[in-house]
Amino acid sequence: MARKTEIPSSYYGEPRKFDPTFRGPVHNRSCTDVLCCVIFVIVILGYIALGTVAWIHGDPRKVVYPTDSYGQFCGQKGTSNAKKAILFYFNILKCASPAVLMNLQCPTTQLCVPRCPDRFATYSEMQYHYRSNRSLWEYYRQFCKPGFDNPHKAVAQVLRDEDCPSMIVPSRPFLQRCFPDFITKNGTLTVANRTSFRDVLGKKRNVTELRDAANGITGLLHAKEVGMKIFEDFANSWYWIVIGLVVAMLISLTFILLLRFTAGFLFWFTIFGVIAVVGYGIWHCYWEFVTLRVKPNSDVTISDIGFQTELHIYLQLSQTWLFFMISLSVIEAVIILILVFLRNRVRVAIALLKEGSKAIGCIKSSIFYPVVTFLLLAICTSYWAVTAVFLASSGDAIYKVMPSQPNCMYANMTCNPETFNKTNVSRVCAGAQCTFAFYGGEGLYHRYIFVLQLCNLLVFLWLINFSIALGQCTLAGAFASYYWALKKPADIPPCPLFTAFSRAVRYHTGSLAFGSLILAVVQLIRIVLEYLDHKLKGAQNMFSRFLLCCLKCCFWCLERIIKFMNRNAYIMIAIYGKNFCTSAREAFFLLMRNVVRVAVLDKVTDFLLFLGKVLIAGSVGVLAFFFFTHKIPIIQGEVPSLNYYWVPLLTVILGSYLIAHGFFSVYGMCVDTLFLCFCEDLERNDGTATKPFLMSPSLHRILGKSEQSPKKARG
């Protein structure tokens, strides 16, 4: 009888020597990657120093408050603009696009005002009616430069010196800036119920010119209205959203507790339950599609109606249901194909998940460790965001020449607003303005603001990845102590999670920082490539676009590979306490010796856990849908009044998925740790009395291994 050929452990890498007394994570350890640990600590101290310097030089008010042409904040308390919180543009017709407006570089004078104008008026009209109606001047002067009080000054001189706006139009504040009050009536664009107006020269102008000058502002105003309604919906339904998220947490906990006893049944039930639900969805979409196809105007498409905030409008289109049906059919086909061709791997994955359920049942505190990771991520993210804002707001006000003509030789040159009218620029470039551009400076600190922002981003990515790595190493150490316990749970050391956390922080901070730094550098390169791709979208050079696309793809693949290798390296660090490079090499060779199992088992396990997340999020989502759409008669009176029911619904679904992901991420790390320990177990032990396997009998049986050694079996 032919004997099965096995790949020796020395095939990948050098022959390994095993400690016959090994029974779990090594306790006698020494610090690893000390140099990287020292660098990591120095970088953290430097990061704190960077935040301190940014806090000294930065001023977040520059981000919060709009700034006028003189670099003064609108609405800042303790200044002359304390009661003037809105920015007003003298001649908005000179503004070419919303981007110009948002960057405060529109070539017209900008002043802080207490309120936006509410009527049409021109300076010449005001001057003409001044003697008979001085109240018109009192109203008009609030939009003039401070200190100007000469209504008799010639119109030409006023416009030349830009003492007052040539005209004012009914406006309303948006983003603390005055924009024309556009209203669409019966498909016609109007401002204060008028479709036209006259400028200071008496020329008749159409309100569409205002729309063209502030192109896209109408869409932004509509977005603001939608945003206000969404905010109202959150304010009215936050209580029920919290209840929905608590329900999701309870269901996740219940699901994990049930996995302890019925893991196989629950996962098979989840698989077939998802298949049944998706199948029903396909049938329902087909029924809706056929029903709508026979109705009038059934050929209307999604592109014909554009963006709508009322989702039920899309549900009245046959194309919507066709898209849903095709998408669900693809999902159903993928699930069935996975079950047909990978059914044995699914059985192995479920066996691992069963073992993971037992491990989590013995180390219950591991379920709540994601809270620690979440707090660390929240601290890192908050510090990065605050530092970025302070860095962005560092420096003094910089003014640049903004010409009204495209061929001005002084365009974008720095200037001084106090002496600008006395220079040659205003005479050479008629209508040019010395306008506030941004905050900056000529000092060493200000010249390297961009570099400091990149450093801020790199350290942020490093700390984020370190926090995740710390969690992975901690959980791996705890679950490894479970696997290598000869008698479970009697031989599991006390407080395994806290012990693993202490070991990771005390001995392996350098190793975790090393792996995190490699990943952070790759992620930073990906961000830079995305930025370059965004800048080159309008470029005509197709080769550069193609090369950039290839680089993005390569670095995406590299990031995925590094994440996979780091994860397994952290498991080996938690078990053996070796440095990062050694652990990564041993993990790599161990996985290569079990490449057939790894190639499929890893993704199959992720797929099963993903189905569990979808089941929990979908179940809570269905309950939330019936609740917010008044389809539960018993509690209809408790349902809050909403503008868009999908706002709390999507919030509950997304929040439920994230909560389920937090709990199931512990499962994922548990399975990966047990699988690596299982591979080590096969190489270390042979199933004899002196070297018994430490894997569970069910896991051993489903992988087709005999409890006896080959020699004993042949004997």
C-alpha positions in Angstrom: 0.0 0.0 0.0 1.4 3.4 -1.1 2.3 5.6 1.7 1.2 9.3 1.6 4.0 11.6 0.9 4.2 14.6 3.3 6.2 17.8 2.8 8.9 17.9 5.5 9.1 21.0 7.8 12.6 21.7 6.3 11.2 22.1 2.8 10.4 25.8 3.4 13.2 27.3 5.4 15.8 25.7 7.7 15.0 22.6 9.8 13.1 23.6 12.9 14.0 22.4 16.4 11.2 22.0 18.8 11.2 22.3 22.6 9.7 19.0 23.8 8.4 20.8 27.0 6.6 23.5 25.1 3.0 24.0 26.4 1.8 27.4 25.3 3.0 31.0 25.0 6.6 31.4 26.3 6.8 33.1 29.6 10.6 33.7 29.9 10.9 36.5 27.3 13.1 39.4 26.5 12.4 42.7 24.8 12.3 42.5 21.0 13.1 45.1 18.3 14.4 47.5 21.0 15.7 50.0 18.5 12.3 50.3 16.9 10.8 50.7 20.3 13.1 53.5 21.1 12.4 55.2 17.8 8.6 54.7 18.4 8.8 56.4 21.8 10.9 59.3 20.4 8.4 59.7 17.5 5.5 59.8 20.0 7.3 62.5 22.0 8.0 64.4 18.8 4.3 64.0 17.8 3.3 65.6 21.2 5.8 68.4 20.5 4.4 68.9 17.0 0.9 69.2 18.5 2.1 71.7 21.0 3.9 73.9 18.4 0.8 73.7 16.2 -1.4 74.7 19.2 0.9 77.7 19.8 0.9 79.0 16.2 -2.5 77.8 15.0 -5.8 79.5 15.4 -8.9 77.3 14.7 -11.0 80.5 14.4 -9.5 80.8 10.9 -11.3 77.7 10.0 -14.5 78.3 11.9 -15.1 82.0 10.9 -15.2 83.4 7.4 -12.5 86.1 6.8 -13.1 89.5 5.0 -10.8 91.2 2.6 -8.8 92.6 5.5 -8.1 89.3 7.1 -10.6 89.9 10.0 -12.9 87.2 11.3 -16.6 87.6 10.9 -18.5 87.1 14.1 -15.4 87.0 16.4 -16.3 88.1 19.9 -14.4 91.1 21.3 -13.8 92.7 17.9 -15.7 95.2 15.7 -17.1 92.3 13.8 -18.6 90.6 16.8 -22.2 91.3 15.6 -21.2 90.8 11.9 -21.1 87.0 11.4 -21.9 86.9 7.7 -19.5 87.5 4.7 -20.9 89.8 1.9 -19.5 90.0 -1.6 -19.7 93.5 -3.2 -20.2 92.1 -6.8 -21.0 88.4 -6.9 -21.2 88.6 -10.6 -17.4 88.7 -10.6 -17.3 85.3 -9.0 -16.9 82.6 -11.5 -17.6 79.4 -9.5 -18.4 78.1 -6.1 -14.8 77.0 -5.7 -13.7 80.6 -6.0 -16.2 81.6 -3.4 -15.3 79.0 -0.9 -11.6 79.9 -1.2 -12.3 83.6 -0.6 -10.5 84.6 -3.7 -13.3 86.2 -5.7 -12.0 89.4 -7.3 -14.3 91.7 -5.4 -14.3 93.3 -1.9 -15.6 91.1 0.9 -17.0 92.6 4.1 -18.5 91.2 7.3 -22.2 92.2 7.7 -24.8 91.6 10.4 -27.4 90.3 7.8 -27.8 89.7 4.1 -29.6 92.2 1.9 -33.3 91.5 1.4 -34.1 93.7 -1.6 -32.9 94.8 -5.0 -31.2 98.1 -5.1 -28.3 99.9 -6.9 -26.0 102.7 -5.6 -27.3 105.1 -8.3 -30.9 104.5 -7.3 -30.0 105.1 -3.6 -28.2 108.3 -4.6 -31.1 109.5 -6.7 -33.7 109.0 -3.9 -31.3 110.1 -1.1 -32.9 113.6 -0.6 -36.5 112.3 -0.5 -35.8 109.0 1.4 -32.7 109.0 3.6 -33.7 105.6 5.1 -32.6 103.9 1.9 -29.1 105.2 2.5 -29.1 104.1 6.1 -30.0 100.6 4.9 -27.5 100.6 2.0 -24.6 101.9 4.0 -24.4 98.8 6.2 -23.0 97.0 3.1 -20.4 99.7 2.5 -16.9 99.8 3.9 -16.7 100.8 7.5 -16.4 104.6 7.9 -17.7 105.5 4.5 -20.4 108.2 5.0 -20.6 110.2 1.7 -23.7 109.4 -0.2 -23.0 112.3 -2.6 -19.7 110.9 -3.9 -19.8 110.3 -7.6 -20.9 106.8 -8.6 -17.8 106.3 -10.8 -15.5 107.1 -7.9 -17.4 104.9 -5.5 -17.1 102.0 -7.9 -13.4 102.7 -8.6 -12.5 102.8 -4.9 -15.1 100.1 -4.1 -16.5 102.0 -1.2 -19.9 100.5 -1.6 -21.3 97.7 -3.7 -22.7 98.7 -7.1 -25.9 96.8 -6.3 -27.4 94.5 -3.8 -29.7 91.6 -4.4 -32.0 89.6 -2.0 -29.7 87.0 -0.4 -29.7 84.5 2.4 -26.8 83.2 4.5 -25.2 79.8 3.6 -22.0 78.7 5.1 -22.0 82.2 6.8 -21.8 83.8 3.3 -24.5 85.8 1.5 -25.7 84.1 -1.7 -28.6 85.1 -3.9 -32.0 83.8 -2.6 -32.8 81.5 -5.5 -36.3 80.1 -5.7 -37.7 77.9 -8.5 -41.3 78.6 -9.3 -43.0 76.5 -11.9 -39.7 75.6 -13.4 -38.5 79.2 -13.6 -35.6 80.5 -11.5 -36.4 83.7 -9.6 -34.9 85.9 -6.9 -37.5 87.6 -4.7 -40.2 86.7 -7.3 -38.3 88.5 -10.0 -36.7 87.0 -13.1 -34.7 90.1 -14.0 -33.2 93.2 -12.4 -31.2 96.3 -13.4 -27.5 96.9 -12.5 -25.9 100.3 -11.5 -25.7 101.3 -15.2 -29.4 100.7 -15.8 -28.7 97.6 -17.9 -31.3 94.8 -17.6 -29.9 91.6 -16.2 -31.4 88.1 -15.9 -31.3 86.3 -12.6 -29.7 83.4 -14.5 -26.5 85.5 -14.5 -26.5 85.3 -10.7 -26.9 81.6 -11.0 -24.0 81.3 -13.4 -21.8 83.4 -11.2 -22.6 81.2 -8.2 -22.7 78.0 -10.2 -23.8 75.1 -8.1 -24.9 77.1 -5.1 -28.6 76.2 -5.8 -27.6 72.6 -5.4 -25.7 73.4 -2.2 -28.7 75.3 -0.8 -30.9 72.3 -1.6 -28.3 70.1 0.1 -28.4 72.4 3.1 -32.2 72.0 3.3 -31.9 68.3 3.1 -29.1 68.4 5.7 -31.4 70.3 8.1 -34.2 67.8 7.6 -31.7 65.0 8.3 -30.6 66.7 11.5 -34.2 67.0 12.6 -34.7 63.3 11.9 -31.7 62.5 14.1 -32.9 64.8 16.8 -36.4 63.2 16.8 -35.3 59.6 16.5 -32.0 59.3 18.4 -33.6 57.6 21.3 -34.9 54.8 19.0 -31.6 54.6 17.2 -29.9 53.9 20.5 -32.5 51.3 21.3 -31.9 49.7 17.9 -28.1 49.6 18.5 -28.6 48.1 22.0 -30.8 45.4 20.4 -28.0 44.7 17.9 -25.5 44.4 20.7 -27.8 42.0 22.6 -28.4 39.9 19.5 -24.6 39.8 18.8 -23.9 38.7 22.4 -26.7 36.1 22.2 -25.4 34.8 18.9 -21.9 34.4 20.3 -23.2 32.7 23.4 -25.3 30.3 21.3 -22.2 29.6 19.2 -20.6 28.1 22.3 -23.1 25.2 22.3 -24.6 25.1 18.7 -21.9 26.6 16.5 -22.4 24.1 13.7 -26.1 24.4 13.6 -26.1 28.2 13.8 -23.6 28.6 10.9 -25.4 26.1 8.7 -28.7 27.8 9.7 -27.1 31.2 8.8 -25.9 30.0 5.4 -29.3 28.5 4.4 -31.1 31.3 6.0 -29.2 33.8 3.9 -29.8 31.7 0.8 -33.6 31.6 1.5 -33.8 35.3 2.2 -31.9 36.3 -0.9 -34.0 33.8 -2.9 -37.2 35.5 -1.6 -35.6 38.9 -2.5 -35.1 37.7 -6.1 -38.6 36.5 -6.4 -40.0 39.8 -4.9 -37.9 41.9 -7.2 -39.0 39.9 -10.2 -42.7 40.3 -9.2 -42.3 44.1 -8.7 -40.5 44.4 -12.0 -43.2 42.5 -14.0 -45.9 44.5 -12.3 -44.3 47.9 -13.0 -43.5 47.0 -16.6 -47.2 46.9 -17.6 -47.9 50.3 -16.1 -47.8 53.6 -18.1 -44.5 55.4 -18.3 -42.7 52.2 -17.4 -39.7 53.2 -19.6 -38.7 56.0 -17.2 -35.1 55.4 -16.0 -33.2 56.4 -12.9 -31.1 58.9 -14.9 -34.2 60.6 -16.1 -35.4 61.6 -12.6 -31.9 62.3 -11.2 -31.2 62.6 -7.5 -34.2 62.4 -5.2 -34.3 62.4 -1.4 -37.6 60.5 -1.4 -36.6 56.9 -1.8 -40.1 55.7 -2.7 -39.8 57.5 -6.0 -37.1 55.1 -7.1 -39.2 52.2 -5.9 -41.8 53.1 -8.5 -39.3 52.5 -11.4 -39.0 49.0 -13.0 -35.3 49.7 -13.6 -34.7 49.9 -9.9 -36.2 46.4 -9.3 -34.3 45.0 -12.2 -31.0 46.2 -10.7 -32.0 44.7 -7.4 -32.9 41.4 -9.0 -29.6 41.1 -10.9 -27.5 42.1 -7.9 -29.3 39.5 -5.6 -29.0 36.8 -8.3 -25.2 37.3 -8.5 -25.0 37.1 -4.7 -27.1 34.0 -4.6 -25.0 32.4 -7.3 -21.7 33.2 -5.5 -23.0 31.7 -2.2 -24.2 28.5 -3.9 -21.0 28.0 -5.9 -19.0 28.4 -2.7 -21.0 25.8 -1.0 -20.9 23.4 -3.9 -17.2 23.6 -4.7 -15.8 24.4 -1.2 -18.2 22.3 1.0 -15.3 20.4 2.6 -13.5 23.7 3.4 -16.7 25.0 4.8 -16.9 22.0 7.1 -13.3 22.7 8.2 -14.0 26.4 8.8 -17.1 25.5 10.9 -15.0 23.1 12.9 -12.5 25.9 13.6 -15.3 28.2 14.5 -16.7 25.6 16.9 -13.3 25.5 18.6 -13.2 29.3 18.6 -16.5 29.3 20.4 -15.1 27.1 23.1 -12.0 29.3 23.4 -14.1 32.5 23.7 -16.4 30.7 26.2 -13.4 30.0 28.4 -12.0 33.6 27.9 -15.2 35.6 28.0 -13.4 38.9 28.7 -12.0 38.8 25.1 -15.5 39.7 23.8 -15.2 43.2 25.2 -11.6 43.9 24.2 -12.7 45.7 21.0 -13.9 48.5 23.3 -10.2 49.1 24.3 -9.2 49.2 20.6 -12.0 51.6 19.8 -10.9 54.0 22.6 -7.3 53.9 21.4 -8.4 54.6 17.8 -10.7 57.4 19.0 -7.9 59.1 20.9 -5.5 58.8 17.9 -8.0 60.1 15.4 -9.0 63.1 17.6 -5.4 64.1 18.2 -4.6 63.9 14.5 -7.7 65.9 13.5 -7.0 68.7 16.1 -3.3 68.8 15.1 -4.2 69.0 11.4 -6.7 71.9 12.0 -4.1 73.8 14.1 -1.4 73.3 11.5 -3.8 74.4 8.7 -4.6 77.6 10.6 -1.0 78.5 11.4 0.5 81.7 10.0 -0.5 85.3 9.2 -3.0 86.6 6.7 -1.6 86.6 3.1 -3.1 88.9 0.5 -2.8 88.4 -3.2 -3.7 90.4 -6.3 -6.9 89.2 -7.8 -7.4 90.8 -11.2 -10.6 91.2 -13.1 -8.8 90.8 -16.4 -7.1 87.5 -17.3 -3.9 89.1 -18.7 -2.8 91.0 -15.6 1.0 90.6 -15.0 0.6 91.1 -11.3 -1.9 88.2 -10.8 -1.5 86.1 -7.7 1.4 88.3 -6.4 1.4 89.2 -2.7 0.2 92.7 -1.8 -0.6 95.0 1.1 -4.3 96.0 1.3 -3.4 99.3 3.2 -1.1 100.5 0.4 -2.5 98.7 -2.6 -4.5 101.7 -4.0 -1.3 103.8 -4.0 0.7 101.3 -6.0 1.0 100.9 -9.8 -1.0 97.6 -9.8 -4.4 99.2 -9.5 -3.6 101.4 -12.5 -2.0 98.7 -14.7 -4.7 96.2 -14.0 -8.0 98.0 -13.8 -10.4 96.5 -11.3 -7.8 94.4 -9.6 -8.2 93.8 -5.8 -5.8 93.1 -3.0 -7.8 90.2 -1.5 -7.1 87.9 1.4 -6.0 84.5 0.1 -4.9 82.2 2.9 -2.9 82.0 6.1 0.9 81.4 5.9 4.2 83.0 6.3 7.8 83.1 5.2 9.4 81.6 8.3 11.0 78.2 8.6 7.9 76.8 10.3 5.5 78.1 7.8 7.5 77.0 4.8 7.3 73.4 6.0 3.6 73.3 7.0 2.9 70.8 4.2 5.8 68.6 5.3 4.5 68.7 8.9 1.0 67.8 7.7 2.5 64.7 6.0 4.4 63.8 9.2 1.2 64.2 11.1 -0.6 61.9 8.7 2.2 59.3 8.8 2.4 59.2 12.6 -1.4 59.0 12.7 -1.4 55.9 10.4 1.5 54.4 12.5 -0.5 54.8 15.8 -3.7 53.5 14.2 -2.0 50.4 13.0 -0.1 50.0 16.3 -3.4 50.1 18.2 -4.9 47.4 15.9 -1.6 45.3 16.2 -1.7 45.6 20.0 -5.2 44.2 20.0 -4.3 41.4 17.6 -1.3 40.3 19.6 -3.2 40.5 22.9 -6.0 38.3 21.6 -3.6 35.9 19.9 -1.7 35.4 23.2 -4.9 34.7 25.1 -6.3 32.2 22.6 -2.9 30.5 22.2 -2.8 29.9 26.0 -6.2 28.2 25.5 -5.1 26.0 22.6 -1.9 24.8 24.2 -3.5 23.9 27.5 -3.5 20.1 27.9 -6.6 20.0 30.0 -9.1 22.7 29.2 -10.0 24.9 31.0 -8.0 23.7 34.0 -4.6 24.4 32.5 -5.5 27.8 31.2 -3.5 30.4 33.2 -5.5 33.0 35.2 -6.4 36.3 33.5 -5.1 35.2 30.1 -6.2 38.4 28.3 -4.6 40.7 30.8 -1.4 38.6 30.9 -1.2 38.6 27.1 -1.8 42.4 27.0 1.0 43.0 29.6 3.4 40.7 27.7 2.7 42.6 24.4 3.2 46.0 25.9 6.2 45.1 28.1 8.3 43.0 25.7 7.0 43.5 22.1 6.1 47.2 21.7 9.1 47.5 19.3 8.0 44.5 17.2 4.4 45.8 17.0 5.7 49.2 16.1 8.0 47.8 13.4 5.2 45.9 11.6 2.8 48.9 12.0 5.4 51.3 10.5 5.8 49.1 7.4 2.1 49.1 6.9 1.8 52.9 7.6 4.4 53.8 4.9 2.5 51.7 2.3 -0.8 53.4 3.3 0.8 56.8 3.1 2.1 56.0 -0.4 -1.4 54.9 -1.4 -2.9 58.2 -0.1 -0.3 60.2 -2.1 -1.2 58.2 -5.2 -4.9 58.9 -4.7 -4.1 62.6 -4.4 -2.1 62.5 -7.6 -4.8 60.6 -9.4 -7.3 63.3 -8.3 -5.1 66.0 -9.6 -4.5 64.3 -12.9 -8.1 63.5 -13.7 -8.2 66.3 -16.3 -4.8 65.5 -17.8 -4.6 64.4 -21.4 -1.5 62.2 -20.9 -3.0 58.7 -20.9 0.3 57.0 -20.2 0.7 58.8 -16.9 -2.9 57.9 -16.0 -2.2 54.3 -16.9 1.0 54.2 -14.9 -0.7 55.7 -11.9 -3.5 53.2 -12.1 -1.0 50.3 -12.1 0.9 51.8 -9.1 -2.4 52.1 -7.2 -3.3 48.5 -7.9 0.2 47.2 -6.9 0.2 49.1 -3.7 -3.3 48.0 -2.9 -2.2 44.4 -3.3 1.0 45.1 -1.3 -1.1 46.5 1.6 -3.3 43.5 1.7 -0.3 41.1 1.7 1.4 43.1 4.5 -1.8 43.1 6.6 -2.1 39.3 6.2 1.6 38.7 7.1 1.6 41.1 10.0 -1.5 39.5 11.5 0.2 36.0 11.4 3.5 37.5 12.6 1.8 39.0 15.6 0.4 35.6 16.4 3.9 34.0 16.4 5.2 36.9 18.5 2.4 36.2 21.1 3.3 32.5 21.2 7.1 32.5 21.0 8.1 36.0 21.9 10.6 36.4 19.0 11.3 39.6 17.1 9.1 40.8 14.2 11.3 39.6 11.3 11.8 36.1 12.7 8.2 35.7 13.6 7.1 36.9 10.1 9.5 34.5 8.5 8.4 31.5 10.6 4.7 32.4 10.1 5.3 32.6 6.3 7.0 29.3 6.1 4.5 27.6 8.3 1.7 28.9 6.1 3.5 27.8 3.0 3.8 24.3 4.4 0.0 24.4 4.8 -0.7 26.5 1.7 -3.6 24.4 0.5 -5.5 24.8 3.7 -4.6 28.5 4.0 -5.5 29.4 0.4 -9.2 28.6 0.9 -9.8 28.3 4.7 -9.0 31.9 5.5 -11.5 33.3 3.0 -14.1 30.7 3.8 -14.0 31.6 7.5 -14.2 35.3 6.7 -17.2 34.5 4.4 -19.0 32.7 7.2 -18.3 35.5 9.7 -19.5 38.0 7.1 -22.8 36.1 6.7 -23.2 36.3 10.5 -22.7 40.1 10.4 -25.2 40.4 7.6 -27.7 38.3 9.4 -27.5 40.4 12.5 -27.5 43.7 10.7 -30.3 42.6 8.4 -32.5 41.3 11.3 -32.2 44.6 13.2 -32.7 46.5 9.9 -36.0 44.7 9.1 -37.3 45.4 12.6 -36.3 49.1 12.2 -37.9 49.3 8.8 -41.3 48.0 10.1 -41.0 50.4 13.1 -40.1 53.6 11.3 -42.6 52.9 8.4 -45.5 52.5 10.9 -46.1 48.8 10.1 -46.2 47.6 13.7 -49.8 48.4 14.9 -49.1 48.0 18.6 -46.5 50.8 18.8 -47.6 53.1 16.0 -48.2 56.0 18.4 -44.5 55.8 19.6 -43.0 56.3 16.1 -41.5 59.8 15.8 -42.5 62.1 12.9 -39.7 62.0 10.3 -38.9 63.7 7.0 -36.9 60.7 5.7 -37.5 57.4 7.4 -34.3 56.1 5.8 -32.1 58.3 7.9 -32.6 56.4 11.2 -33.0 53.2 9.3 -29.6 53.4 7.6 -28.0 54.5 10.8 -29.3 51.5 12.7 -28.3 49.1 9.9 -24.8 50.5 9.6 -24.3 50.8 13.4 -25.6 47.2 13.8 -23.1 45.9 11.3 -20.2 47.8 13.0 -21.2 46.4 16.4 -21.4 42.8 14.9 -18.1 43.4 13.2 -16.5 44.4 16.6 -17.7 41.1 18.2 -16.9 38.9 15.2 -13.4 40.4 14.8 -12.6 38.6 18.1 -13.8 35.4 16.4 -11.7 36.1 13.4 -8.6 36.6 15.4 -9.4 33.5 17.5 -9.8 31.3 14.4 -6.5 32.6 12.9 -4.7 31.9 16.1 -6.1 28.4 16.5 -5.3 27.6 12.9 -1.7 28.6 13.2 -1.5 26.7 16.5 -3.1 23.7 14.8 -0.4 23.8 12.1 2.3 24.0 14.7 0.6 21.1 16.6 0.9 18.9 13.6 4.6 19.6 13.2 5.4 19.3 16.9 3.4 16.3 17.9 2.6 12.9 16.4 -0.3 11.8 18.4 1.6 9.3 20.7 1.3 9.2 24.4 4.6 11.2 24.7 3.6 13.7 22.1 -0.2 13.9 22.1 -2.1 16.3 19.8 -3.6 19.3 21.7 -6.2 19.9 19.1 -9.8 18.9 19.8 -10.9 15.4 18.6 -13.5 16.9 16.3 -11.0 19.3 14.7 -8.6 16.4 14.3 -11.2 14.1 12.9 -12.6 16.5 10.3 -9.1 17.2 9.0 -8.6 13.5 8.3 -5.7 12.9 10.7 -5.3 9.8 12.8 -4.7 10.1 16.5 -1.9 7.6 16.2 1.5 8.3 14.7 2.4 6.8 11.4 4.9 4.4 13.0 2.3 3.2 15.4 -0.2 2.8 12.7 2.2 0.7 10.6 3.2 -1.4 13.6 
